[in-house]
Amino acid sequence: MSDPANTKEHAAKIESKALRKLQAQKEGRQSILFGLGMFGLIGWAVAVPALVGIALGIWLDKITSSDFSWTLALLVAGVFIGCWNAWYWVNHESQDHKTRNGDRP
């Protein structure tokens, strides 16, 4: 025999999924331009810190006389910061999407 509480919980899950599907149909699909915009945002989120690191590194290499390459070190730091920045924005958008659709984070 089936447990009535388990049956109610299962029915609630099905109803929740059905409501989310109906809401997604009502809102429509996001356009390709939205996807390209997000792709561009991620690209710039990585590229800008890397370029700033390179510029700062070149300047430091010119004013210091050492064998240490500031350009290379700050390029790596800029890429690391950019990747963290991109991860942050993707995670933020994912959480917003889950919140809007009623999913648990």
Buried (B, 14 or more C-beta within 10 A) or exposed (E): EEEEEEEEEEEEEEEEEEEBEEEEEEEEEEEEEEEEEBEEBBEBBBBBBBBBBBEBBEEBBEEEEEEEEBBEBBBEBBBBBBBEBBEEEBEEEEEEEEEEBEEEE
